Amino acid sequence: MKKEKWMIVFYLMISFICLGFYFLLSGLVMLILAGIALFGAFVQFLRYRIAKQAYAKKS
């Protein structure tokens, strides 16, 4: 479960960096990359939530 938490943080950091570059350089590519990173963070959050529920059922 720790891995999922770190991956969520990683994807959010990447998305904020891409959004920062988008506003600085106004490049559409950075906006697309930020969207992909936010989607990755959402997927990792779902994986973390499912793993947390499975761990709670085991205990």
Biopython code that builds the backbone (N, CA, C, O; Angstrom):
import numpy as np
from Bio.PDB.StructureBuilder import StructureBuilder

atoms = [
    (1, "MET", "N", (0.818, -1.196, 0.000)),
    (1, "MET", "CA", (0.000, 0.000, 0.000)),
    (1, "MET", "C", (0.863, 1.261, 0.000)),
    (1, "MET", "O", (0.431, 2.308, -0.483)),
    (2, "LYS", "N", (2.081, 1.165, 0.540)),
    (2, "LYS", "CA", (2.944, 2.341, 0.533)),
    (2, "LYS", "C", (3.294, 2.759, -0.888)),
    (2, "LYS", "O", (3.396, 3.946, -1.196)),
    (3, "LYS", "N", (3.476, 1.756, -1.753)),
    (3, "LYS", "CA", (3.834, 2.052, -3.139)),
    (3, "LYS", "C", (2.742, 2.865, -3.810)),
    (3, "LYS", "O", (3.034, 3.810, -4.543)),
    (4, "GLU", "N", (1.496, 2.513, -3.570)),
    (4, "GLU", "CA", (0.395, 3.236, -4.187)),
    (4, "GLU", "C", (0.353, 4.685, -3.710)),
    (4, "GLU", "O", (0.080, 5.591, -4.496)),
    (5, "LYS", "N", (0.626, 4.907, -2.411)),
    (5, "LYS", "CA", (0.644, 6.273, -1.888)),
    (5, "LYS", "C", (1.727, 7.100, -2.570)),
    (5, "LYS", "O", (1.484, 8.237, -2.975)),
    (6, "TRP", "N", (2.922, 6.526, -2.696)),
    (6, "TRP", "CA", (4.020, 7.260, -3.322)),
    (6, "TRP", "C", (3.738, 7.518, -4.793)),
    (6, "TRP", "O", (4.112, 8.567, -5.317)),
    (7, "MET", "N", (3.085, 6.579, -5.467)),
    (7, "MET", "CA", (2.774, 6.780, -6.877)),
    (7, "MET", "C", (1.737, 7.893, -7.055)),
    (7, "MET", "O", (1.805, 8.655, -8.020)),
    (8, "ILE", "N", (0.782, 7.990, -6.130)),
    (8, "ILE", "CA", (-0.193, 9.083, -6.188)),
    (8, "ILE", "C", (0.527, 10.421, -6.065)),
    (8, "ILE", "O", (0.273, 11.344, -6.839)),
    (9, "VAL", "N", (1.427, 10.519, -5.085)),
    (9, "VAL", "CA", (2.181, 11.761, -4.885)),
    (9, "VAL", "C", (3.036, 12.066, -6.111)),
    (9, "VAL", "O", (3.118, 13.217, -6.539)),
    (10, "PHE", "N", (3.671, 11.045, -6.674)),
    (10, "PHE", "CA", (4.523, 11.227, -7.851)),
    (10, "PHE", "C", (3.719, 11.770, -9.027)),
    (10, "PHE", "O", (4.132, 12.733, -9.673)),
    (11, "TYR", "N", (2.578, 11.158, -9.302)),
    (11, "TYR", "CA", (1.758, 11.615, -10.422)),
    (11, "TYR", "C", (1.233, 13.028, -10.192)),
    (11, "TYR", "O", (1.165, 13.817, -11.134)),
    (12, "LEU", "N", (0.864, 13.357, -8.965)),
    (12, "LEU", "CA", (0.389, 14.712, -8.688)),
    (12, "LEU", "C", (1.503, 15.737, -8.861)),
    (12, "LEU", "O", (1.269, 16.831, -9.375)),
    (13, "MET", "N", (2.728, 15.381, -8.428)),
    (13, "MET", "CA", (3.857, 16.291, -8.617)),
    (13, "MET", "C", (4.127, 16.519, -10.100)),
    (13, "MET", "O", (4.355, 17.651, -10.526)),
    (14, "ILE", "N", (4.100, 15.443, -10.883)),
    (14, "ILE", "CA", (4.322, 15.571, -12.322)),
    (14, "ILE", "C", (3.243, 16.448, -12.954)),
    (14, "ILE", "O", (3.542, 17.278, -13.813)),
    (15, "SER", "N", (1.995, 16.267, -12.533)),
    (15, "SER", "CA", (0.918, 17.066, -13.126)),
    (15, "SER", "C", (1.068, 18.541, -12.767)),
    (15, "SER", "O", (0.816, 19.405, -13.607)),
    (16, "PHE", "N", (1.478, 18.848, -11.523)),
    (16, "PHE", "CA", (1.675, 20.247, -11.148)),
    (16, "PHE", "C", (2.850, 20.868, -11.896)),
    (16, "PHE", "O", (2.793, 22.035, -12.283)),
    (17, "ILE", "N", (3.911, 20.095, -12.100)),
    (17, "ILE", "CA", (5.051, 20.589, -12.876)),
    (17, "ILE", "C", (4.624, 20.878, -14.311)),
    (17, "ILE", "O", (4.974, 21.916, -14.873)),
    (18, "CYS", "N", (3.870, 19.959, -14.898)),
    (18, "CYS", "CA", (3.401, 20.165, -16.277)),
    (18, "CYS", "C", (2.468, 21.367, -16.373)),
    (18, "CYS", "O", (2.540, 22.139, -17.329)),
    (19, "LEU", "N", (1.590, 21.525, -15.380)),
    (19, "LEU", "CA", (0.701, 22.690, -15.396)),
    (19, "LEU", "C", (1.482, 23.990, -15.242)),
    (19, "LEU", "O", (1.150, 24.998, -15.864)),
    (20, "GLY", "N", (2.530, 23.962, -14.403)),
    (20, "GLY", "CA", (3.375, 25.146, -14.255)),
    (20, "GLY", "C", (4.051, 25.519, -15.557)),
    (20, "GLY", "O", (4.075, 26.690, -15.936)),
    (21, "PHE", "N", (4.606, 24.518, -16.252)),
    (21, "PHE", "CA", (5.219, 24.790, -17.550)),
    (21, "PHE", "C", (4.181, 25.267, -18.564)),
    (21, "PHE", "O", (4.480, 26.096, -19.423)),
    (22, "TYR", "N", (2.972, 24.745, -18.461)),
    (22, "TYR", "CA", (1.916, 25.178, -19.383)),
    (22, "TYR", "C", (1.632, 26.668, -19.209)),
    (22, "TYR", "O", (1.520, 27.406, -20.187)),
    (23, "PHE", "N", (1.516, 27.104, -17.948)),
    (23, "PHE", "CA", (1.209, 28.515, -17.720)),
    (23, "PHE", "C", (2.406, 29.411, -18.024)),
    (23, "PHE", "O", (2.231, 30.566, -18.413)),
    (24, "LEU", "N", (3.631, 28.885, -17.848)),
    (24, "LEU", "CA", (4.812, 29.683, -18.180)),
    (24, "LEU", "C", (5.031, 29.776, -19.686)),
    (24, "LEU", "O", (5.314, 30.853, -20.212)),
    (25, "LEU", "N", (4.902, 28.665, -20.366)),
    (25, "LEU", "CA", (5.233, 28.619, -21.786)),
    (25, "LEU", "C", (4.010, 28.545, -22.687)),
    (25, "LEU", "O", (4.119, 28.674, -23.907)),
    (26, "SER", "N", (2.862, 28.340, -22.091)),
    (26, "SER", "CA", (1.587, 28.160, -22.801)),
    (26, "SER", "C", (1.715, 27.160, -23.949)),
    (26, "SER", "O", (1.323, 27.431, -25.084)),
    (27, "GLY", "N", (2.273, 26.004, -23.621)),
    (27, "GLY", "CA", (2.386, 24.931, -24.601)),
    (27, "GLY", "C", (1.289, 23.910, -24.386)),
    (27, "GLY", "O", (1.076, 23.441, -23.267)),
    (28, "LEU", "N", (0.603, 23.570, -25.440)),
    (28, "LEU", "CA", (-0.512, 22.626, -25.350)),
    (28, "LEU", "C", (-0.035, 21.234, -24.956)),
    (28, "LEU", "O", (-0.784, 20.471, -24.345)),
    (29, "VAL", "N", (1.201, 20.898, -25.302)),
    (29, "VAL", "CA", (1.742, 19.580, -24.972)),
    (29, "VAL", "C", (1.806, 19.397, -23.457)),
    (29, "VAL", "O", (1.500, 18.318, -22.949)),
    (30, "MET", "N", (2.202, 20.447, -22.734)),
    (30, "MET", "CA", (2.289, 20.355, -21.275)),
    (30, "MET", "C", (0.907, 20.161, -20.657)),
    (30, "MET", "O", (0.768, 19.457, -19.656)),
    (31, "LEU", "N", (-0.103, 20.776, -21.242)),
    (31, "LEU", "CA", (-1.462, 20.597, -20.733)),
    (31, "LEU", "C", (-1.920, 19.160, -20.938)),
    (31, "LEU", "O", (-2.579, 18.584, -20.072)),
    (32, "ILE", "N", (-1.574, 18.587, -22.072)),
    (32, "ILE", "CA", (-1.923, 17.188, -22.343)),
    (32, "ILE", "C", (-1.187, 16.264, -21.382)),
    (32, "ILE", "O", (-1.777, 15.322, -20.852)),
    (33, "LEU", "N", (0.107, 16.527, -21.152)),
    (33, "LEU", "CA", (0.878, 15.704, -20.219)),
    (33, "LEU", "C", (0.341, 15.826, -18.795)),
    (33, "LEU", "O", (0.318, 14.841, -18.056)),
    (34, "ALA", "N", (-0.088, 17.018, -18.405)),
    (34, "ALA", "CA", (-0.678, 17.198, -17.078)),
    (34, "ALA", "C", (-1.968, 16.399, -16.956)),
    (34, "ALA", "O", (-2.234, 15.811, -15.907)),
    (35, "GLY", "N", (-2.759, 16.371, -17.998)),
    (35, "GLY", "CA", (-3.988, 15.576, -17.982)),
    (35, "GLY", "C", (-3.701, 14.095, -17.852)),
    (35, "GLY", "O", (-4.393, 13.382, -17.124)),
    (36, "ILE", "N", (-2.680, 13.631, -18.557)),
    (36, "ILE", "CA", (-2.296, 12.219, -18.458)),
    (36, "ILE", "C", (-1.808, 11.901, -17.048)),
    (36, "ILE", "O", (-2.141, 10.853, -16.494)),
    (37, "ALA", "N", (-1.017, 12.807, -16.464)),
    (37, "ALA", "CA", (-0.514, 12.584, -15.109)),
    (37, "ALA", "C", (-1.651, 12.590, -14.092)),
    (37, "ALA", "O", (-1.641, 11.793, -13.154)),
    (38, "LEU", "N", (-2.626, 13.474, -14.264)),
    (38, "LEU", "CA", (-3.775, 13.476, -13.353)),
    (38, "LEU", "C", (-4.591, 12.200, -13.489)),
    (38, "LEU", "O", (-5.101, 11.678, -12.497)),
    (39, "PHE", "N", (-4.716, 11.701, -14.706)),
    (39, "PHE", "CA", (-5.403, 10.430, -14.906)),
    (39, "PHE", "C", (-4.640, 9.299, -14.210)),
    (39, "PHE", "O", (-5.254, 8.422, -13.603)),
    (40, "GLY", "N", (-3.309, 9.315, -14.294)),
    (40, "GLY", "CA", (-2.493, 8.315, -13.603)),
    (40, "GLY", "C", (-2.663, 8.397, -12.096)),
    (40, "GLY", "O", (-2.728, 7.369, -11.422)),
    (41, "ALA", "N", (-2.736, 9.613, -11.561)),
    (41, "ALA", "CA", (-2.956, 9.783, -10.124)),
    (41, "ALA", "C", (-4.313, 9.231, -9.722)),
    (41, "ALA", "O", (-4.440, 8.613, -8.665)),
    (42, "PHE", "N", (-5.321, 9.443, -10.544)),
    (42, "PHE", "CA", (-6.659, 8.925, -10.258)),
    (42, "PHE", "C", (-6.657, 7.399, -10.248)),
    (42, "PHE", "O", (-7.259, 6.781, -9.370)),
    (43, "VAL", "N", (-5.982, 6.793, -11.223)),
    (43, "VAL", "CA", (-5.907, 5.327, -11.289)),
    (43, "VAL", "C", (-5.170, 4.783, -10.070)),
    (43, "VAL", "O", (-5.599, 3.790, -9.482)),
    (44, "GLN", "N", (-4.060, 5.426, -9.685)),
    (44, "GLN", "CA", (-3.318, 4.971, -8.514)),
    (44, "GLN", "C", (-4.148, 5.130, -7.245)),
    (44, "GLN", "O", (-4.064, 4.292, -6.347)),
    (45, "PHE", "N", (-4.950, 6.196, -7.157)),
    (45, "PHE", "CA", (-5.814, 6.379, -6.000)),
    (45, "PHE", "C", (-6.834, 5.253, -5.910)),
    (45, "PHE", "O", (-7.113, 4.747, -4.823)),
    (46, "LEU", "N", (-7.392, 4.861, -7.057)),
    (46, "LEU", "CA", (-8.340, 3.747, -7.053)),
    (46, "LEU", "C", (-7.660, 2.453, -6.631)),
    (46, "LEU", "O", (-8.232, 1.675, -5.867)),
    (47, "ARG", "N", (-6.436, 2.210, -7.121)),
    (47, "ARG", "CA", (-5.694, 1.009, -6.727)),
    (47, "ARG", "C", (-5.416, 1.014, -5.228)),
    (47, "ARG", "O", (-5.524, -0.022, -4.572)),
    (48, "TYR", "N", (-5.059, 2.181, -4.680)),
    (48, "TYR", "CA", (-4.789, 2.299, -3.252)),
    (48, "TYR", "C", (-6.048, 2.020, -2.445)),
    (48, "TYR", "O", (-6.002, 1.316, -1.436)),
    (49, "ARG", "N", (-7.175, 2.573, -2.889)),
    (49, "ARG", "CA", (-8.428, 2.372, -2.156)),
    (49, "ARG", "C", (-8.841, 0.907, -2.161)),
    (49, "ARG", "O", (-9.296, 0.388, -1.142)),
    (50, "ILE", "N", (-8.686, 0.237, -3.298)),
    (50, "ILE", "CA", (-9.033, -1.182, -3.391)),
    (50, "ILE", "C", (-8.107, -2.015, -2.515)),
    (50, "ILE", "O", (-8.560, -2.930, -1.827)),
    (51, "ALA", "N", (-6.803, -1.703, -2.535)),
    (51, "ALA", "CA", (-5.847, -2.443, -1.708)),
    (51, "ALA", "C", (-6.128, -2.221, -0.225)),
    (51, "ALA", "O", (-5.997, -3.144, 0.577)),
    (52, "LYS", "N", (-6.511, -1.010, 0.137)),
    (52, "LYS", "CA", (-6.821, -0.708, 1.534)),
    (52, "LYS", "C", (-8.050, -1.489, 1.993)),
    (52, "LYS", "O", (-8.075, -2.007, 3.110)),
    (53, "GLN", "N", (-9.068, -1.576, 1.139)),
    (53, "GLN", "CA", (-10.268, -2.330, 1.489)),
    (53, "GLN", "C", (-9.961, -3.817, 1.604)),
    (53, "GLN", "O", (-10.479, -4.486, 2.498)),
    (54, "ALA", "N", (-9.131, -4.336, 0.718)),
    (54, "ALA", "CA", (-8.770, -5.754, 0.771)),
    (54, "ALA", "C", (-7.972, -6.053, 2.030)),
    (54, "ALA", "O", (-8.146, -7.107, 2.643)),
    (55, "TYR", "N", (-7.096, -5.129, 2.420)),
    (55, "TYR", "CA", (-6.304, -5.314, 3.638)),
    (55, "TYR", "C", (-7.199, -5.273, 4.870)),
    (55, "TYR", "O", (-6.976, -6.019, 5.824)),
    (56, "ALA", "N", (-8.210, -4.408, 4.858)),
    (56, "ALA", "CA", (-9.126, -4.307, 5.995)),
    (56, "ALA", "C", (-9.969, -5.576, 6.125)),
    (56, "ALA", "O", (-10.295, -5.982, 7.241)),
    (57, "LYS", "N", (-10.324, -6.206, 5.007)),
    (57, "LYS", "CA", (-11.111, -7.439, 5.061)),
    (57, "LYS", "C", (-10.289, -8.600, 5.596)),
    (57, "LYS", "O", (-10.834, -9.496, 6.241)),
    (58, "LYS", "N", (-8.978, -8.599, 5.338)),
    (58, "LYS", "CA", (-8.117, -9.673, 5.838)),
    (58, "LYS", "C", (-7.989, -9.625, 7.351)),
    (58, "LYS", "O", (-7.925, -10.663, 8.009)),
    (59, "SER", "N", (-7.953, -8.415, 7.904)),
    (59, "SER", "CA", (-7.732, -8.257, 9.345)),
    (59, "SER", "C", (-8.962, -8.586, 10.148)),
    (59, "SER", "O", (-8.938, -8.503, 11.376)),
]
sb = StructureBuilder()
sb.init_structure("model")
sb.init_model(0)
sb.init_chain("A")
sb.init_seg("    ")
for serial, (resi, resn, name, xyz) in enumerate(atoms, 1):
    if name == "N":
        sb.init_residue(resn, " ", resi, " ")
    sb.init_atom(name, np.array(xyz, "f"), 0.0, 1.0, " ", f" {name:<3s}", serial, name[0])
structure = sb.get_structure()
